[in-house]
Amino acid sequence: MNITPRQVEWLVIALLVGLVALVFQQAATDMAAQGIAPGGPYDNAAAYPKTVAVVLGLLIAAQAAVQLFGAAPPQDEDGGVPLRKLVRPAALIFIFGLYLGTLPLLGYHVATPLMLGALMVLCGLRRPLAIALPALLVSFGAAYVFEAWLKIVLPGGLFHLNMVW
C-alpha cells in the first residue's frame, strides 16, 4: 500500500500540531500543579517551551498554507510512498515517547543512554562500543551542563541517581 507525498506531509503536520498542543497542555496542567508555571510569561519555567511551541506553530501554519495553496508536488512513477518506509520514523517517535514515559521511573542517567543507544541501533549502528561510548558521553555531557552549570536537577528515578559535579 502506498500513500502520496502530500499525505505524508499532512501526517507530519498533524504530528507537529499534536506536539505543540502537548506543550501547552503540560504548561497548563503538570507545570502549573508543580508550581513552576505561575506568574507572567517571563518569570516561569513554561516561558521557553511555550515560545518554542509558538514558533513551531507558526512554521506549521506556513507549511499547511503551502500544502493548501501551493502547487501539487510532482507524482512519482511508482505511485507514492510505501507505508513500510514510514516504519523507521514511527519507531523513532515511539522510542522517544517510551523514553519520556520511563524517565520518571528509571531516571535520566539510566533512561537517556538506553534511549540514545536504541536510536543508534534503529538507525543502523551495530558495534557495541560505537553505540555505548557516544550514548554515555552525550548523556553525561548534557547532564553536566544542566546540573553543574544551569543548576537543574534531573530526574533521579527509582534508583535516585544524581551526579555530584
Secondary structure, DSSP 8 states (H G I E B T S, - for coil): -EE-HHHHHHHHHHHHHHHHHHHHHHHHTHHHHTTSS-S-TTSSTTHHHHHHHHHHHHHHHHHHHHHHHS------TT-SEEGGGGHHHHHHHHHHHHHHHHHHHH-HHHHHHHHHHHHHHHTT---HHHHHHHHHHHHHHHHHIIIIIS------GGGT-----
